[in-house]
Each structure stands twice: as structure tokens, then as C-alpha cells.
Amino acid sequence: MSKRKRQESIALSQNLEAPKCDDHLVHLESVRSTQSQILPTEKAQQMAEVFGLLADANRLRLISVLALKELCVCDLAAVTKMSESAICHQLRLLKAMRLVNYRREGRNVYYSLADGHIVTLYSSLAKHLEEEK
């Protein structure tokens, strides 16, 4: 069972509910002003796929290292204490979602994060988790 499913199951078993409005009144002005800005379903699906891919501790560890510097597969394996095969598998998934880039230098392949947005996403979440302490 995934961690999210476990958390949902615990919440349900503890009868934890999100607070609800006492009045069942729709505020039309608020609805109208936000309706045109809601995330489109297709984009929400794409984002869910990326977040789903990032819902893996090993991939997040790779991203944490690549947020610091570009590294080859051998170095990534040494830093993370994972096999090169496992690193290549994870990098292939991250590359497919355009989260990492690579470049060849002779016989070595160096990986880096695709752009600053990925670094920002990772850094923002890391800072958010530190604030909860």
C-alpha cells in the first residue's frame, strides 16, 4: 500500500474530516472570478504524472544531488550508494518527463537538471518541510 493510501486510510479510520461551510451558499462572484483560472484537466494530468514520478525517494535523492552539480552515472551511483543500473533506470524515467538533461563527454555521460524550474521546485519543497519542524 502506498504512503498516500495509508495516510488516507488512517484519516478515514480516525474520522478526520475537512471543515465544511455551515451555510450551503455559493458565492457567485468568487466562483466567476476563479473559474477561468482553474487548472485545465490536461495540464493537471501532466502535473500529476510529474508529481507521481517524483513520489519516489531514490529519484528525489538524485534530484537533490543534481541540484548541486552535474554528475556522471558512476559518480551518482557512488554518491547515492545505488548500482549504476538502478541509477540509469531512474534517470531514464526522469529524462522521459524532461526533468533531467544529459551530455556526452568522451565515454562519459553527465546528467544535470533540465532547468531552474526543477531546482526551484525541489528547493521550495525542501524549505517548506524544514518550516514544519
C-alpha atoms as one frame of an Amber mdcrd trajectory, in Angstrom:
protein
   0.000   0.000   0.000   1.401   3.402  -0.937   2.144   6.004   1.706  -0.628
   8.269   0.410  -3.165   5.433   0.529  -2.051   4.645   4.101  -2.485   8.296
   5.100  -5.936   8.404   3.506  -6.863   5.167   5.257  -5.671   6.497   8.622
  -7.605   9.746   8.119 -10.760   7.811   7.295 -10.330   5.453  10.234  -9.851
   8.400  12.587 -12.957  10.072  11.154 -10.971  13.178  10.285 -12.979  15.402
   8.003 -12.130  18.665   6.367 -14.149  21.524   7.852 -17.208  22.438   5.817
 -19.213  25.604   5.416 -22.191  25.880   7.745 -24.140  27.692   5.034 -24.562
  25.906   1.738 -24.397  29.144  -0.195 -22.417  29.512  -3.416 -20.600  32.836
  -3.659 -21.113  33.545  -7.361 -18.638  36.408  -7.543 -15.863  34.231  -6.126
 -16.764  31.338  -8.394 -16.857  33.526 -11.504 -13.582  35.268 -10.713 -11.695
  31.975 -10.295 -13.456  29.721 -12.776 -11.496  30.994 -15.774  -8.219  30.488
 -13.914  -8.677  26.895 -12.754  -6.018  24.481 -13.900  -7.141  22.755 -17.119
  -7.664  18.999 -16.797  -4.960  18.121 -19.344  -2.349  20.237 -17.583  -3.448
  18.864 -14.200  -2.932  15.341 -15.560   0.551  16.209 -16.811   1.447  17.736
 -13.453   0.077  14.697 -11.619   2.315  12.474 -13.736   5.383  14.535 -12.838
   4.500  14.576  -9.142   3.807  10.841  -9.338   7.272  10.315 -10.789   8.749
  12.448  -8.026   6.948  10.363  -5.394   9.989   8.125  -5.145  12.716   8.621
  -2.550  15.540   7.481  -4.847  14.522   9.879  -7.613  14.318  12.731  -5.120
  17.775  11.845  -3.830  19.091  12.010  -7.403  17.425  15.377  -7.891  18.937
  16.635  -4.628  22.411  15.753  -5.897  21.813  17.116  -9.387  20.525  20.358
  -7.857  24.087  20.833  -6.620  26.100  19.854  -9.689  26.215  17.908 -12.916
  27.489  14.358 -12.413  28.131  11.220 -14.445  26.324   7.945 -13.756  29.353
   6.493 -11.935  29.525   9.473  -9.588  25.762   9.418  -8.993  25.993   5.724
  -8.098  28.835   6.379  -5.669  27.122   9.347  -4.006  23.757   7.617  -3.608
  25.195   4.138  -2.901  22.999   2.703  -5.651  24.014   0.489  -8.556  24.764
   2.108 -11.904  21.942   0.052 -13.384  19.473   1.460 -10.839  20.747   4.980
 -11.494  20.291   4.544 -15.252  16.757   3.263 -14.751  15.808   6.246 -12.577
  17.495   8.722 -14.911  15.662   7.251 -17.911  12.333   7.941 -16.165  13.384
  11.462 -15.168  14.606  12.154 -18.714  11.312  10.931 -20.200   9.482  13.580
 -18.146  12.063  16.208 -19.211  13.330  16.712 -15.659  16.973  15.933 -16.461
  19.261  16.522 -19.406  22.482  14.795 -20.332  25.566  15.481 -22.345  28.303
  13.198 -23.563  31.952  13.897 -22.955  34.036  11.162 -24.492  32.819   7.896
 -22.995  31.099   9.553 -20.045  27.537  10.811 -19.868  26.875  13.710 -17.490
  23.432  14.457 -16.118  22.006  17.735 -14.867  18.589  19.070 -14.000  16.705
  20.255 -17.064  16.293  23.846 -15.908  15.959  26.208 -12.987  12.287  25.358
 -12.521  13.188  21.864 -11.310  15.726  23.302  -8.864  13.128  25.810  -7.637
  10.501  23.106  -7.183  12.916  20.899  -5.231  14.295  23.772  -3.121  10.847
  25.157  -2.331   9.585  21.813  -1.114  12.726  21.193   0.951  12.332  24.621
   2.613   8.625  24.002   3.216   9.411  20.736   5.017  12.028  22.471   7.164
   9.420  25.078   8.235   7.137  22.365   9.613   9.633  21.439  12.332
